[in-house]
Amino acid sequence: MRASVLAVPLVLTILTGCGMTDDKSDGVPFAGTSTSLDAADTMERVSSEIYDLLGVKGKASDSLPGVMDCSGKDTKTYFRIFHPWSFTPASASDLDEAMERLKGELPKHGWEIVEYGPNTSKNKNITLTADNDKKKVSVKVTKMAKNDPPKLSLNLVSGCYKVPDGEEVERF
């Protein structure tokens, strides 16, 4: 379950510098003041909202959010939350429908699609990157149609949080 920590470099490479645009010094917006546990709970709620938008039956992976550094900031008081997970539809034929639903529904729920199309992998997987400026979260969804079983791979990452005065970042 904690193997998702290995995905951090990939998530950072994919999602830093997306179009979220408030109070940013290095392309990453300020997400507010929070403990890392509360911010992780918020990220799980955002992931659940995205899951609800899929609109097809299937199973989400059991991965948990994690904590990572804010580039160039004090690691004891600033942090970001990442949450990689996947969705496997009950029927492989529902994969296209799930991706199309996200493409249509995310903008109706405060997300701006900043990139959509085939990636540079040999499979030319379709990817969708969207930012939610209000929630200070970015998501990258990759349709992995040639996997066995076919699935969507989702990677969410937050803006930069600051812990409340007198507290330190809890790492998990």
N, C-alpha and C positions, 0 to 999 in steps of 0.2 A: 504494500500500500504506500509506503513511504518512498518507494522507488521513483515516484513522480519528482522527487528532488533532483533527479538526474536531468529532468526536462528544463530546469531553470535556465541554463545557458541558451537553449533553444528558444525558450519563451522570451528571454531578454533580447536575443537577436531578432526575433520576429516582431516583437511588439513595442520595443522602446522607440520613441520618436513617431508614433502614429499621430493622427491628427488632433488629439485632445489638446485644447489650447487655453488654459487659464494659469496665471501665476507660474509660468514655467521658466526655468533657467536653462535646462538641458533637454527640453522637449517633453518633460514629464510634468503634468499639472500637480498642484498641491491639492490633496484630497481632504484635508481637514485634520482635526485632532482626534485621536482614538487610541485605545489599547490595541495591540496586535490581535488579541482574541476577538474583540468586538469587530474589528475590521475583517477578520476571517469569516465571522458569522455573516456579515454584510455581503461578502463575496459569495458565500454559499447561497444566499437568497438571490443574488443576481444570476448565478448559474441556474437555479431552480426556475427563475422567470424565463430564461432562455430555453430551458428544457420544455416548459409549458408551451412555448411558441412553436416547437417542432411539429406538433399536431399529428404525429403518427405513433403507434405503439412500438415499444422497444425497451431497451435496458441501458441505463447510464452506468458508467464505471463507478467504483466506490472510492475514488481518490479524494483526498482532503486538501484544502488550501495550505500554502506554506508562506514563509516570510523571506523576503530578500532585501538587499540594501537599496538605498536611493543613491545613485551615483553622485559622488562629490559631497555627500552630506554625512554628518555625524551618525555613525552606525548604532550608537546607543539611544538616539532619540528619533531618528527618521527611518522609515521602512516602507516597503511596498508589499502587497499581497498578490500571489499568483495562484491560479487554480486550473491545472490541466485535467481534463476528463474526456471521456469518449462516449458516444452514443451508438449503439448497435440496434438498428431497426429489427422488429420481429420478422419482417420479410425484406430480403435484399432489394426487392422492387420498390420499397418505400424510401430508399436512400435519396433518390432524386427529389421526391416530393418533400422530404424533410429539409433539404438544402434550399429548395425553391420557397418553401414557407418561411424559412429564416430570412431569405433575401427580401421577401415581401413584407413580413411582419416586424422585423427589427426597426425599420424607419418609423413605423406607426407607434413605437414604444420608446421614442427618444434616442434611437441609435442612428448615426450617420455612417453609411457604408462608404468607406474610403478606398477600398480596393476590392475587385471581384474579377476572377478569371483563373486560367490555368497557371500553376506555379512552374518552377524550373526543374522539378523532379523528372525522372525518366517516364513516370506515369502521367505527367502533366495533370496532377490532381487539381481540381477546382478549389480555390480558396476564396474566402470572404473575410475581410477585415472591417470591423465596425467599431466606432468610438461612441461612448455615451458621455457627453460633456457634463451633464448634470450629476451622474453617478461617479464620474472620474474613473471609468473603467474602459478598457479596450478588449475586444475579443477577436481571435483569429480562428476561423472554422475551416477545416480542410476535409473535403469529401474524398475519402479513400475507397473508391469504388472497386479497386483491384485487390484489396485486402481480403483475407479469408478469416472471418466473415467481413463483408463490406461495412464500413462505419464512418461516422463523423468524428474527427478529432478536434476538440475545442480547447483553446488556451486563453484564459482570462488573466489580465494583469491590471492592478489598480494604479492610480496616481500615487504620489508620495504622501504618506501620513506622518504626523508628528505625535509622539506619545504625550499624554498630559504631563504637566510640570511635576517633577519629583519621581517620575517613573522611567523605566528603561524598556526597550524593545524586548519582548519575549519571543524567542526563536523556536520554530517548530516546522 
